Amino acid sequence: MVVSPLTDIMALESETVLLTLTLSKPRKVEWFIGEGMRLTEDNERFRAAVSSDGLEHTLKILDVTMKDDRSVFTATAEDNEYASVSSSCTVSVKG
């Protein structure tokens, strides 16, 4: 279950953005951008992290650009009790 969902955010071009999701139980989270493109660990601009208790998941977006404007980011966690749970937000960028 999502305790604290992702929230829409506005940033200036070239800033770093931090998206945070808090879950009620430790779960593995996968991050997606747009229409289901999974973000991989080898992507230099997107850095996912998880707290030591496994509840807080963050995605750091380095050096946002106008190409990121209105991008939708989704975090999805698999949960055997509730199927999958997810949260989405929109990142808006001003030049």
mmCIF file as gemmi writes it, N, C-alpha and C atoms, coordinates in Angstrom:
data_model
loop_
_atom_site.group_PDB
_atom_site.id
_atom_site.type_symbol
_atom_site.label_atom_id
_atom_site.label_alt_id
_atom_site.label_comp_id
_atom_site.label_asym_id
_atom_site.label_entity_id
_atom_site.label_seq_id
_atom_site.pdbx_PDB_ins_code
_atom_site.Cartn_x
_atom_site.Cartn_y
_atom_site.Cartn_z
_atom_site.occupancy
_atom_site.B_iso_or_equiv
_atom_site.pdbx_formal_charge
_atom_site.auth_seq_id
_atom_site.auth_asym_id
_atom_site.pdbx_PDB_model_num
ATOM 1 N N . MET Axp A 1 ? 0.835 -1.171 0 1 0 ? 1 A 1
ATOM 2 C CA . MET Axp A 1 ? 0 0 0 1 0 ? 1 A 1
ATOM 3 C C . MET Axp A 1 ? 0.889 1.247 0 1 0 ? 1 A 1
ATOM 4 N N . VAL Axp A 2 ? 0.473 2.26 -0.731 1 0 ? 2 A 1
ATOM 5 C CA . VAL Axp A 2 ? 1.209 3.52 -0.812 1 0 ? 2 A 1
ATOM 6 C C . VAL Axp A 2 ? 0.83 4.392 0.382 1 0 ? 2 A 1
ATOM 7 N N . VAL Axp A 3 ? 1.817 4.779 1.173 1 0 ? 3 A 1
ATOM 8 C CA . VAL Axp A 3 ? 1.6 5.658 2.322 1 0 ? 3 A 1
ATOM 9 C C . VAL Axp A 3 ? 1.693 7.112 1.885 1 0 ? 3 A 1
ATOM 10 N N . SER Axp A 4 ? 2.706 7.418 1.092 1 0 ? 4 A 1
ATOM 11 C CA . SER Axp A 4 ? 2.918 8.775 0.587 1 0 ? 4 A 1
ATOM 12 C C . SER Axp A 4 ? 3.206 8.684 -0.911 1 0 ? 4 A 1
ATOM 13 N N . PRO Axp A 5 ? 2.255 9.122 -1.75 1 0 ? 5 A 1
ATOM 14 C CA . PRO Axp A 5 ? 2.414 8.962 -3.201 1 0 ? 5 A 1
ATOM 15 C C . PRO Axp A 5 ? 3.39 9.985 -3.796 1 0 ? 5 A 1
ATOM 16 N N . LEU Axp A 6 ? 3.741 9.75 -5.036 1 0 ? 6 A 1
ATOM 17 C CA . LEU Axp A 6 ? 4.521 10.737 -5.788 1 0 ? 6 A 1
ATOM 18 C C . LEU Axp A 6 ? 3.658 11.977 -5.979 1 0 ? 6 A 1
ATOM 19 N N . THR Axp A 7 ? 4.287 13.135 -6.061 1 0 ? 7 A 1
ATOM 20 C CA . THR Axp A 7 ? 3.552 14.377 -6.289 1 0 ? 7 A 1
ATOM 21 C C . THR Axp A 7 ? 4.132 15.103 -7.492 1 0 ? 7 A 1
ATOM 22 N N . ASP Axp A 8 ? 3.257 15.798 -8.222 1 0 ? 8 A 1
ATOM 23 C CA . ASP Axp A 8 ? 3.704 16.593 -9.367 1 0 ? 8 A 1
ATOM 24 C C . ASP Axp A 8 ? 4.722 17.624 -8.887 1 0 ? 8 A 1
ATOM 25 N N . ILE Axp A 9 ? 5.661 17.922 -9.767 1 0 ? 9 A 1
ATOM 26 C CA . ILE Axp A 9 ? 6.723 18.863 -9.393 1 0 ? 9 A 1
ATOM 27 C C . ILE Axp A 9 ? 7.064 19.755 -10.579 1 0 ? 9 A 1
ATOM 28 N N . MET Axp A 10 ? 7.454 21 -10.271 1 0 ? 10 A 1
ATOM 29 C CA . MET Axp A 10 ? 7.912 21.939 -11.288 1 0 ? 10 A 1
ATOM 30 C C . MET Axp A 10 ? 9.374 22.265 -10.996 1 0 ? 10 A 1
ATOM 31 N N . ALA Axp A 11 ? 10.191 22.292 -12.039 1 0 ? 11 A 1
ATOM 32 C CA . ALA Axp A 11 ? 11.617 22.558 -11.879 1 0 ? 11 A 1
ATOM 33 C C . ALA Axp A 11 ? 12.091 23.488 -12.98 1 0 ? 11 A 1
ATOM 34 N N . LEU Axp A 12 ? 13.207 24.122 -12.717 1 0 ? 12 A 1
ATOM 35 C CA . LEU Axp A 12 ? 13.868 24.926 -13.736 1 0 ? 12 A 1
ATOM 36 C C . LEU Axp A 12 ? 14.816 24.04 -14.527 1 0 ? 12 A 1
ATOM 37 N N . GLU Axp A 13 ? 14.987 24.378 -15.796 1 0 ? 13 A 1
ATOM 38 C CA . GLU Axp A 13 ? 15.89 23.616 -16.647 1 0 ? 13 A 1
ATOM 39 C C . GLU Axp A 13 ? 17.269 23.539 -15.997 1 0 ? 13 A 1
ATOM 40 N N . SER Axp A 14 ? 17.885 22.381 -16.054 1 0 ? 14 A 1
ATOM 41 C CA . SER Axp A 14 ? 19.21 22.031 -15.523 1 0 ? 14 A 1
ATOM 42 C C . SER Axp A 14 ? 19.215 21.741 -14.022 1 0 ? 14 A 1
ATOM 43 N N . GLU Axp A 15 ? 18.071 21.836 -13.347 1 0 ? 15 A 1
ATOM 44 C CA . GLU Axp A 15 ? 18.009 21.473 -11.932 1 0 ? 15 A 1
ATOM 45 C C . GLU Axp A 15 ? 17.985 19.956 -11.775 1 0 ? 15 A 1
ATOM 46 N N . THR Axp A 16 ? 18.213 19.519 -10.532 1 0 ? 16 A 1
ATOM 47 C CA . THR Axp A 16 ? 18.052 18.119 -10.168 1 0 ? 16 A 1
ATOM 48 C C . THR Axp A 16 ? 16.723 17.984 -9.448 1 0 ? 16 A 1
ATOM 49 N N . VAL Axp A 17 ? 15.954 16.957 -9.82 1 0 ? 17 A 1
ATOM 50 C CA . VAL Axp A 17 ? 14.632 16.721 -9.244 1 0 ? 17 A 1
ATOM 51 C C . VAL Axp A 17 ? 14.672 15.418 -8.451 1 0 ? 17 A 1
ATOM 52 N N . LEU Axp A 18 ? 13.996 15.406 -7.301 1 0 ? 18 A 1
ATOM 53 C CA . LEU Axp A 18 ? 13.922 14.21 -6.475 1 0 ? 18 A 1
ATOM 54 C C . LEU Axp A 18 ? 12.459 13.819 -6.294 1 0 ? 18 A 1
ATOM 55 N N . LEU Axp A 19 ? 12.112 12.613 -6.749 1 0 ? 19 A 1
ATOM 56 C CA . LEU Axp A 19 ? 10.761 12.08 -6.582 1 0 ? 19 A 1
ATOM 57 C C . LEU Axp A 19 ? 10.81 11.054 -5.458 1 0 ? 19 A 1
ATOM 58 N N . THR Axp A 20 ? 9.824 11.093 -4.553 1 0 ? 20 A 1
ATOM 59 C CA . THR Axp A 20 ? 9.837 10.2 -3.395 1 0 ? 20 A 1
ATOM 60 C C . THR Axp A 20 ? 8.491 9.505 -3.229 1 0 ? 20 A 1
ATOM 61 N N . LEU Axp A 21 ? 8.553 8.207 -2.986 1 0 ? 21 A 1
ATOM 62 C CA . LEU Axp A 21 ? 7.387 7.365 -2.756 1 0 ? 21 A 1
ATOM 63 C C . LEU Axp A 21 ? 7.623 6.592 -1.463 1 0 ? 21 A 1
ATOM 64 N N . THR Axp A 22 ? 6.614 6.559 -0.581 1 0 ? 22 A 1
ATOM 65 C CA . THR Axp A 22 ? 6.731 5.788 0.655 1 0 ? 22 A 1
ATOM 66 C C . THR Axp A 22 ? 5.667 4.694 0.663 1 0 ? 22 A 1
ATOM 67 N N . LEU Axp A 23 ? 6.117 3.467 0.959 1 0 ? 23 A 1
ATOM 68 C CA . LEU Axp A 23 ? 5.231 2.306 1.002 1 0 ? 23 A 1
ATOM 69 C C . LEU Axp A 23 ? 5.019 1.849 2.446 1 0 ? 23 A 1
ATOM 70 N N . SER Axp A 24 ? 3.982 1.056 2.672 1 0 ? 24 A 1
ATOM 71 C CA . SER Axp A 24 ? 3.704 0.545 4.022 1 0 ? 24 A 1
ATOM 72 C C . SER Axp A 24 ? 4.528 -0.7 4.348 1 0 ? 24 A 1
ATOM 73 N N . LYS Axp A 25 ? 5.039 -1.377 3.314 1 0 ? 25 A 1
ATOM 74 C CA . LYS Axp A 25 ? 5.866 -2.569 3.49 1 0 ? 25 A 1
ATOM 75 C C . LYS Axp A 25 ? 7.043 -2.486 2.537 1 0 ? 25 A 1
ATOM 76 N N . PRO Axp A 26 ? 8.151 -3.1 2.914 1 0 ? 26 A 1
ATOM 77 C CA . PRO Axp A 26 ? 9.291 -3.126 1.986 1 0 ? 26 A 1
ATOM 78 C C . PRO Axp A 26 ? 8.923 -3.898 0.715 1 0 ? 26 A 1
ATOM 79 N N . ARG Axp A 27 ? 9.129 -3.279 -0.413 1 0 ? 27 A 1
ATOM 80 C CA . ARG Axp A 27 ? 8.855 -3.895 -1.714 1 0 ? 27 A 1
ATOM 81 C C . ARG Axp A 27 ? 9.88 -3.392 -2.72 1 0 ? 27 A 1
ATOM 82 N N . LYS Axp A 28 ? 10.143 -4.206 -3.72 1 0 ? 28 A 1
ATOM 83 C CA . LYS Axp A 28 ? 10.988 -3.773 -4.83 1 0 ? 28 A 1
ATOM 84 C C . LYS Axp A 28 ? 10.144 -2.862 -5.72 1 0 ? 28 A 1
ATOM 85 N N . VAL Axp A 29 ? 10.717 -1.733 -6.109 1 0 ? 29 A 1
ATOM 86 C CA . VAL Axp A 29 ? 10.009 -0.763 -6.948 1 0 ? 29 A 1
ATOM 87 C C . VAL Axp A 29 ? 10.727 -0.636 -8.281 1 0 ? 29 A 1
ATOM 88 N N . GLU Axp A 30 ? 9.947 -0.604 -9.344 1 0 ? 30 A 1
ATOM 89 C CA . GLU Axp A 30 ? 10.477 -0.307 -10.671 1 0 ? 30 A 1
ATOM 90 C C . GLU Axp A 30 ? 9.948 1.053 -11.082 1 0 ? 30 A 1
ATOM 91 N N . TRP Axp A 31 ? 10.792 1.82 -11.769 1 0 ? 31 A 1
ATOM 92 C CA . TRP Axp A 31 ? 10.438 3.168 -12.215 1 0 ? 31 A 1
ATOM 93 C C . TRP Axp A 31 ? 10.236 3.172 -13.718 1 0 ? 31 A 1
ATOM 94 N N . PHE Axp A 32 ? 9.231 3.934 -14.147 1 0 ? 32 A 1
ATOM 95 C CA . PHE Axp A 32 ? 8.903 4.042 -15.567 1 0 ? 32 A 1
ATOM 96 C C . PHE Axp A 32 ? 8.721 5.506 -15.94 1 0 ? 32 A 1
ATOM 97 N N . ILE Axp A 33 ? 8.976 5.804 -17.211 1 0 ? 33 A 1
ATOM 98 C CA . ILE Axp A 33 ? 8.728 7.146 -17.738 1 0 ? 33 A 1
ATOM 99 C C . ILE Axp A 33 ? 7.814 6.997 -18.948 1 0 ? 33 A 1
ATOM 100 N N . GLY Axp A 34 ? 6.888 7.927 -19.071 1 0 ? 34 A 1
ATOM 101 C CA . GLY Axp A 34 ? 5.995 7.933 -20.228 1 0 ? 34 A 1
ATOM 102 C C . GLY Axp A 34 ? 5.1 6.716 -20.282 1 0 ? 34 A 1
ATOM 103 N N . GLU Axp A 35 ? 4.987 6.157 -21.462 1 0 ? 35 A 1
ATOM 104 C CA . GLU Axp A 35 ? 4.087 5.03 -21.707 1 0 ? 35 A 1
ATOM 105 C C . GLU Axp A 35 ? 4.756 3.691 -21.41 1 0 ? 35 A 1
ATOM 106 N N . GLY Axp A 36 ? 5.306 3.549 -20.22 1 0 ? 36 A 1
ATOM 107 C CA . GLY Axp A 36 ? 5.823 2.253 -19.803 1 0 ? 36 A 1
ATOM 108 C C . GLY Axp A 36 ? 7.269 1.966 -20.119 1 0 ? 36 A 1
ATOM 109 N N . MET Axp A 37 ? 8.076 2.99 -20.432 1 0 ? 37 A 1
ATOM 110 C CA . MET Axp A 37 ? 9.495 2.753 -20.667 1 0 ? 37 A 1
ATOM 111 C C . MET Axp A 37 ? 10.19 2.62 -19.311 1 0 ? 37 A 1
ATOM 112 N N . ARG Axp A 38 ? 10.674 1.413 -19.006 1 0 ? 38 A 1
ATOM 113 C CA . ARG Axp A 38 ? 11.315 1.159 -17.714 1 0 ? 38 A 1
ATOM 114 C C . ARG Axp A 38 ? 12.674 1.838 -17.655 1 0 ? 38 A 1
ATOM 115 N N . LEU Axp A 39 ? 12.929 2.509 -16.531 1 0 ? 39 A 1
ATOM 116 C CA . LEU Axp A 39 ? 14.228 3.14 -16.323 1 0 ? 39 A 1
ATOM 117 C C . LEU Axp A 39 ? 15.188 2.094 -15.777 1 0 ? 39 A 1
ATOM 118 N N . THR Axp A 40 ? 16.347 1.973 -16.379 1 0 ? 40 A 1
ATOM 119 C CA . THR Axp A 40 ? 17.322 0.968 -15.985 1 0 ? 40 A 1
ATOM 120 C C . THR Axp A 40 ? 18.429 1.583 -15.155 1 0 ? 40 A 1
ATOM 121 N N . GLU Axp A 41 ? 19.129 0.728 -14.415 1 0 ? 41 A 1
ATOM 122 C CA . GLU Axp A 41 ? 20.186 1.189 -13.519 1 0 ? 41 A 1
ATOM 123 C C . GLU Axp A 41 ? 21.36 1.832 -14.247 1 0 ? 41 A 1
ATOM 124 N N . ASP Axp A 42 ? 21.542 1.517 -15.515 1 0 ? 42 A 1
ATOM 125 C CA . ASP Axp A 42 ? 22.688 2.05 -16.241 1 0 ? 42 A 1
ATOM 126 C C . ASP Axp A 42 ? 22.43 3.428 -16.841 1 0 ? 42 A 1
ATOM 127 N N . ASN Axp A 43 ? 21.245 3.983 -16.613 1 0 ? 43 A 1
ATOM 128 C CA . ASN Axp A 43 ? 20.934 5.314 -17.118 1 0 ? 43 A 1
ATOM 129 C C . ASN Axp A 43 ? 21.583 6.359 -16.21 1 0 ? 43 A 1
ATOM 130 N N . GLU Axp A 44 ? 22.436 7.189 -16.763 1 0 ? 44 A 1
ATOM 131 C CA . GLU Axp A 44 ? 23.21 8.146 -15.976 1 0 ? 44 A 1
ATOM 132 C C . GLU Axp A 44 ? 22.374 9.298 -15.418 1 0 ? 44 A 1
ATOM 133 N N . ARG Axp A 45 ? 21.266 9.643 -16.045 1 0 ? 45 A 1
ATOM 134 C CA . ARG Axp A 45 ? 20.458 10.782 -15.594 1 0 ? 45 A 1
ATOM 135 C C . ARG Axp A 45 ? 19.446 10.415 -14.523 1 0 ? 45 A 1
ATOM 136 N N . PHE Axp A 46 ? 19.077 9.152 -14.448 1 0 ? 46 A 1
ATOM 137 C CA . PHE Axp A 46 ? 18.047 8.709 -13.512 1 0 ? 46 A 1
ATOM 138 C C . PHE Axp A 46 ? 18.667 7.748 -12.509 1 0 ? 46 A 1
ATOM 139 N N . ARG Axp A 47 ? 18.609 8.11 -11.218 1 0 ? 47 A 1
ATOM 140 C CA . ARG Axp A 47 ? 19.229 7.283 -10.183 1 0 ? 47 A 1
ATOM 141 C C . ARG Axp A 47 ? 18.197 6.91 -9.127 1 0 ? 47 A 1
ATOM 142 N N . ALA Axp A 48 ? 17.884 5.634 -9.043 1 0 ? 48 A 1
ATOM 143 C CA . ALA Axp A 48 ? 16.919 5.143 -8.056 1 0 ? 48 A 1
ATOM 144 C C . ALA Axp A 48 ? 17.651 4.727 -6.791 1 0 ? 48 A 1
ATOM 145 N N . ALA Axp A 49 ? 16.983 4.942 -5.648 1 0 ? 49 A 1
ATOM 146 C CA . ALA Axp A 49 ? 17.54 4.541 -4.356 1 0 ? 49 A 1
ATOM 147 C C . ALA Axp A 49 ? 16.396 4.113 -3.449 1 0 ? 49 A 1
ATOM 148 N N . VAL Axp A 50 ? 16.756 3.35 -2.427 1 0 ? 50 A 1
ATOM 149 C CA . VAL Axp A 50 ? 15.761 2.897 -1.452 1 0 ? 50 A 1
ATOM 150 C C . VAL Axp A 50 ? 16.354 3.061 -0.057 1 0 ? 50 A 1
ATOM 151 N N . SER Axp A 51 ? 15.513 3.424 0.906 1 0 ? 51 A 1
ATOM 152 C CA . SER Axp A 51 ? 15.968 3.597 2.29 1 0 ? 51 A 1
ATOM 153 C C . SER Axp A 51 ? 16.347 2.239 2.883 1 0 ? 51 A 1
ATOM 154 N N . SER Axp A 52 ? 17.068 2.275 3.988 1 0 ? 52 A 1
ATOM 155 C CA . SER Axp A 52 ? 17.538 1.036 4.61 1 0 ? 52 A 1
ATOM 156 C C . SER Axp A 52 ? 16.389 0.149 5.092 1 0 ? 52 A 1
ATOM 157 N N . ASP Axp A 53 ? 15.234 0.742 5.432 1 0 ? 53 A 1
ATOM 158 C CA . ASP Axp A 53 ? 14.092 -0.07 5.872 1 0 ? 53 A 1
ATOM 159 C C . ASP Axp A 53 ? 13.236 -0.547 4.702 1 0 ? 53 A 1
ATOM 160 N N . GLY Axp A 54 ? 13.576 -0.127 3.477 1 0 ? 54 A 1
ATOM 161 C CA . GLY Axp A 54 ? 12.882 -0.58 2.282 1 0 ? 54 A 1
ATOM 162 C C . GLY Axp A 54 ? 11.538 0.076 2.025 1 0 ? 54 A 1
ATOM 163 N N . LEU Axp A 55 ? 11.211 1.127 2.79 1 0 ? 55 A 1
ATOM 164 C CA . LEU Axp A 55 ? 9.904 1.762 2.652 1 0 ? 55 A 1
ATOM 165 C C . LEU Axp A 55 ? 9.916 2.993 1.755 1 0 ? 55 A 1
ATOM 166 N N . GLU Axp A 56 ? 10.992 3.758 1.802 1 0 ? 56 A 1
ATOM 167 C CA . GLU Axp A 56 ? 11.062 5 1.016 1 0 ? 56 A 1
ATOM 168 C C . GLU Axp A 56 ? 11.91 4.773 -0.234 1 0 ? 56 A 1
ATOM 169 N N . HIS Axp A 57 ? 11.293 5.072 -1.377 1 0 ? 57 A 1
ATOM 170 C CA . HIS Axp A 57 ? 11.95 4.896 -2.67 1 0 ? 57 A 1
ATOM 171 C C . HIS Axp A 57 ? 12.064 6.261 -3.335 1 0 ? 57 A 1
ATOM 172 N N . THR Axp A 58 ? 13.244 6.566 -3.861 1 0 ? 58 A 1
ATOM 173 C CA . THR Axp A 58 ? 13.459 7.856 -4.501 1 0 ? 58 A 1
ATOM 174 C C . THR Axp A 58 ? 14.028 7.668 -5.899 1 0 ? 58 A 1
ATOM 175 N N . LEU Axp A 59 ? 13.697 8.626 -6.748 1 0 ? 59 A 1
ATOM 176 C CA . LEU Axp A 59 ? 14.281 8.701 -8.083 1 0 ? 59 A 1
ATOM 177 C C . LEU Axp A 59 ? 14.845 10.091 -8.244 1 0 ? 59 A 1
ATOM 178 N N . LYS Axp A 60 ? 16.151 10.17 -8.447 1 0 ? 60 A 1
ATOM 179 C CA . LYS Axp A 60 ? 16.82 11.444 -8.684 1 0 ? 60 A 1
ATOM 180 C C . LYS Axp A 60 ? 16.973 11.625 -10.176 1 0 ? 60 A 1
ATOM 181 N N . ILE Axp A 61 ? 16.474 12.754 -10.677 1 0 ? 61 A 1
ATOM 182 C CA . ILE Axp A 61 ? 16.589 13.075 -12.101 1 0 ? 61 A 1
ATOM 183 C C . ILE Axp A 61 ? 17.6 14.212 -12.214 1 0 ? 61 A 1
ATOM 184 N N . LEU Axp A 62 ? 18.727 13.92 -12.81 1 0 ? 62 A 1
ATOM 185 C CA . LEU Axp A 62 ? 19.804 14.904 -12.919 1 0 ? 62 A 1
ATOM 186 C C . LEU Axp A 62 ? 19.62 15.763 -14.155 1 0 ? 62 A 1
ATOM 187 N N . ASP Axp A 63 ? 19.871 17.054 -14.014 1 0 ? 63 A 1
ATOM 188 C CA . ASP Axp A 63 ? 19.939 17.968 -15.147 1 0 ? 63 A 1
ATOM 189 C C . ASP Axp A 63 ? 18.695 17.896 -16.04 1 0 ? 63 A 1
ATOM 190 N N . VAL Axp A 64 ? 17.519 18.219 -15.464 1 0 ? 64 A 1
ATOM 191 C CA . VAL Axp A 64 ? 16.291 18.171 -16.266 1 0 ? 64 A 1
ATOM 192 C C . VAL Axp A 64 ? 16.381 19.143 -17.433 1 0 ? 64 A 1
ATOM 193 N N . THR Axp A 65 ? 15.764 18.765 -18.537 1 0 ? 65 A 1
ATOM 194 C CA . THR Axp A 65 ? 15.772 19.6 -19.74 1 0 ? 65 A 1
ATOM 195 C C . THR Axp A 65 ? 14.335 19.825 -20.192 1 0 ? 65 A 1
ATOM 196 N N . MET Axp A 66 ? 14.174 20.664 -21.183 1 0 ? 66 A 1
ATOM 197 C CA . MET Axp A 66 ? 12.841 20.915 -21.723 1 0 ? 66 A 1
ATOM 198 C C . MET Axp A 66 ? 12.246 19.637 -22.324 1 0 ? 66 A 1
ATOM 199 N N . LYS Axp A 67 ? 13.078 18.693 -22.724 1 0 ? 67 A 1
ATOM 200 C CA . LYS Axp A 67 ? 12.567 17.411 -23.223 1 0 ? 67 A 1
ATOM 201 C C . LYS Axp A 67 ? 11.836 16.646 -22.12 1 0 ? 67 A 1
ATOM 202 N N . ASP Axp A 68 ? 12.161 16.937 -20.859 1 0 ? 68 A 1
ATOM 203 C CA . ASP Axp A 68 ? 11.512 16.273 -19.722 1 0 ? 68 A 1
ATOM 204 C C . ASP Axp A 68 ? 10.178 16.914 -19.363 1 0 ? 68 A 1
ATOM 205 N N . ASP Axp A 69 ? 9.878 18.102 -19.946 1 0 ? 69 A 1
ATOM 206 C CA . ASP Axp A 69 ? 8.664 18.831 -19.591 1 0 ? 69 A 1
ATOM 207 C C . ASP Axp A 69 ? 7.427 17.971 -19.833 1 0 ? 69 A 1
ATOM 208 N N . ARG Axp A 70 ? 6.576 17.923 -18.831 1 0 ? 70 A 1
ATOM 209 C CA . ARG Axp A 70 ? 5.323 17.16 -18.849 1 0 ? 70 A 1
ATOM 210 C C . ARG Axp A 70 ? 5.523 15.649 -18.906 1 0 ? 70 A 1
ATOM 211 N N . SER Axp A 71 ? 6.7 15.192 -18.539 1 0 ? 71 A 1
ATOM 212 C CA . SER Axp A 71 ? 6.938 13.75 -18.487 1 0 ? 71 A 1
ATOM 213 C C . SER Axp A 71 ? 6.236 13.163 -17.269 1 0 ? 71 A 1
ATOM 214 N N . VAL Axp A 72 ? 5.635 12.001 -17.47 1 0 ? 72 A 1
ATOM 215 C CA . VAL Axp A 72 ? 4.971 11.291 -16.38 1 0 ? 72 A 1
ATOM 216 C C . VAL Axp A 72 ? 5.904 10.175 -15.908 1 0 ? 72 A 1
ATOM 217 N N . PHE Axp A 73 ? 6.166 10.158 -14.603 1 0 ? 73 A 1
ATOM 218 C CA . PHE Axp A 73 ? 6.997 9.134 -13.989 1 0 ? 73 A 1
ATOM 219 C C . PHE Axp A 73 ? 6.105 8.271 -13.106 1 0 ? 73 A 1
ATOM 220 N N . THR Axp A 74 ? 6.312 6.967 -13.166 1 0 ? 74 A 1
ATOM 221 C CA . THR Axp A 74 ? 5.506 6.03 -12.385 1 0 ? 74 A 1
ATOM 222 C C . THR Axp A 74 ? 6.419 5.081 -11.627 1 0 ? 74 A 1
ATOM 223 N N . ALA Axp A 75 ? 6.095 4.87 -10.359 1 0 ? 75 A 1
ATOM 224 C CA . ALA Axp A 75 ? 6.771 3.866 -9.541 1 0 ? 75 A 1
ATOM 225 C C . ALA Axp A 75 ? 5.776 2.741 -9.307 1 0 ? 75 A 1
ATOM 226 N N . THR Axp A 76 ? 6.194 1.504 -9.573 1 0 ? 76 A 1
ATOM 227 C CA . THR Axp A 76 ? 5.315 0.347 -9.413 1 0 ? 76 A 1
ATOM 228 C C . THR Axp A 76 ? 5.983 -0.68 -8.514 1 0 ? 76 A 1
ATOM 229 N N . ALA Axp A 77 ? 5.219 -1.145 -7.523 1 0 ? 77 A 1
ATOM 230 C CA . ALA Axp A 77 ? 5.712 -2.166 -6.593 1 0 ? 77 A 1
ATOM 231 C C . ALA Axp A 77 ? 4.789 -3.369 -6.652 1 0 ? 77 A 1
ATOM 232 N N . GLU Axp A 78 ? 5.361 -4.547 -6.723 1 0 ? 78 A 1
ATOM 233 C CA . GLU Axp A 78 ? 4.572 -5.78 -6.689 1 0 ? 78 A 1
ATOM 234 C C . GLU Axp A 78 ? 4.263 -6.118 -5.238 1 0 ? 78 A 1
ATOM 235 N N . ASP Axp A 79 ? 3.023 -6.499 -4.972 1 0 ? 79 A 1
ATOM 236 C CA . ASP Axp A 79 ? 2.589 -6.84 -3.623 1 0 ? 79 A 1
ATOM 237 C C . ASP Axp A 79 ? 1.661 -8.045 -3.73 1 0 ? 79 A 1
ATOM 238 N N . ASN Axp A 80 ? 2.019 -9.145 -3.099 1 0 ? 80 A 1
ATOM 239 C CA . ASN Axp A 80 ? 1.225 -10.371 -3.192 1 0 ? 80 A 1
ATOM 240 C C . ASN Axp A 80 ? -0.176 -10.204 -2.627 1 0 ? 80 A 1
ATOM 241 N N . GLU Axp A 81 ? -0.352 -9.34 -1.635 1 0 ? 81 A 1
ATOM 242 C CA . GLU Axp A 81 ? -1.667 -9.122 -1.038 1 0 ? 81 A 1
ATOM 243 C C . GLU Axp A 81 ? -2.559 -8.24 -1.902 1 0 ? 81 A 1
ATOM 244 N N . TYR Axp A 82 ? -1.976 -7.189 -2.501 1 0 ? 82 A 1
ATOM 245 C CA . TYR Axp A 82 ? -2.758 -6.181 -3.208 1 0 ? 82 A 1
ATOM 246 C C . TYR Axp A 82 ? -2.497 -6.166 -4.707 1 0 ? 82 A 1
ATOM 247 N N . ALA Axp A 83 ? -1.885 -7.21 -5.25 1 0 ? 83 A 1
ATOM 248 C CA . ALA Axp A 83 ? -1.423 -7.217 -6.637 1 0 ? 83 A 1
ATOM 249 C C . ALA Axp A 83 ? -0.318 -6.178 -6.752 1 0 ? 83 A 1
ATOM 250 N N . SER Axp A 84 ? -0.351 -5.32 -7.751 1 0 ? 84 A 1
ATOM 251 C CA . SER Axp A 84 ? 0.686 -4.294 -7.822 1 0 ? 84 A 1
ATOM 252 C C . SER Axp A 84 ? 0.092 -2.955 -7.395 1 0 ? 84 A 1
ATOM 253 N N . VAL Axp A 85 ? 0.932 -2.147 -6.796 1 0 ? 85 A 1
ATOM 254 C CA . VAL Axp A 85 ? 0.529 -0.791 -6.42 1 0 ? 85 A 1
ATOM 255 C C . VAL Axp A 85 ? 1.437 0.168 -7.155 1 0 ? 85 A 1
ATOM 256 N N . SER Axp A 86 ? 0.893 1.319 -7.536 1 0 ? 86 A 1
ATOM 257 C CA . SER Axp A 86 ? 1.717 2.285 -8.256 1 0 ? 86 A 1
ATOM 258 C C . SER Axp A 86 ? 1.287 3.698 -7.922 1 0 ? 86 A 1
ATOM 259 N N . SER Axp A 87 ? 2.175 4.61 -8.246 1 0 ? 87 A 1
ATOM 260 C CA . SER Axp A 87 ? 1.926 6.032 -8.064 1 0 ? 87 A 1
ATOM 261 C C . SER Axp A 87 ? 2.621 6.751 -9.209 1 0 ? 87 A 1
ATOM 262 N N . SER Axp A 88 ? 1.987 7.806 -9.698 1 0 ? 88 A 1
ATOM 263 C CA . SER Axp A 88 ? 2.546 8.571 -10.822 1 0 ? 88 A 1
ATOM 264 C C . SER Axp A 88 ? 2.563 10.049 -10.505 1 0 ? 88 A 1
ATOM 265 N N . CYS Axp A 89 ? 3.441 10.755 -11.195 1 0 ? 89 A 1
ATOM 266 C CA . CYS Axp A 89 ? 3.489 12.215 -11.084 1 0 ? 89 A 1
ATOM 267 C C . CYS Axp A 89 ? 3.987 12.796 -12.401 1 0 ? 89 A 1
ATOM 268 N N . THR Axp A 90 ? 3.766 14.072 -12.568 1 0 ? 90 A 1
ATOM 269 C CA . THR Axp A 90 ? 4.221 14.787 -13.76 1 0 ? 90 A 1
ATOM 270 C C . THR Axp A 90 ? 5.316 15.757 -13.368 1 0 ? 90 A 1
ATOM 271 N N . VAL Axp A 91 ? 6.387 15.772 -14.146 1 0 ? 91 A 1
ATOM 272 C CA . VAL Axp A 91 ? 7.478 16.738 -13.954 1 0 ? 91 A 1
ATOM 273 C C . VAL Axp A 91 ? 7.334 17.799 -15.025 1 0 ? 91 A 1
ATOM 274 N N . SER Axp A 92 ? 7.168 19.054 -14.586 1 0 ? 92 A 1
ATOM 275 C CA . SER Axp A 92 ? 7.097 20.181 -15.509 1 0 ? 92 A 1
ATOM 276 C C . SER Axp A 92 ? 8.396 20.956 -15.415 1 0 ? 92 A 1
ATOM 277 N N . VAL Axp A 93 ? 8.894 21.394 -16.556 1 0 ? 93 A 1
ATOM 278 C CA . VAL Axp A 93 ? 10.187 22.103 -16.614 1 0 ? 93 A 1
ATOM 279 C C . VAL Axp A 93 ? 9.979 23.465 -17.24 1 0 ? 93 A 1
ATOM 280 N N . LYS Axp A 94 ? 10.56 24.477 -16.593 1 0 ? 94 A 1
ATOM 281 C CA . LYS Axp A 94 ? 10.541 25.843 -17.138 1 0 ? 94 A 1
ATOM 282 C C . LYS Axp A 94 ? 11.956 26.193 -17.567 1 0 ? 94 A 1
ATOM 283 N N . GLY Axp A 95 ? 12.056 26.808 -18.754 1 0 ? 95 A 1
ATOM 284 C CA . GLY Axp A 95 ? 13.369 27.175 -19.302 1 0 ? 95 A 1
ATOM 285 C C . GLY Axp A 95 ? 13.924 28.43 -18.717 1 0 ? 95 A 1
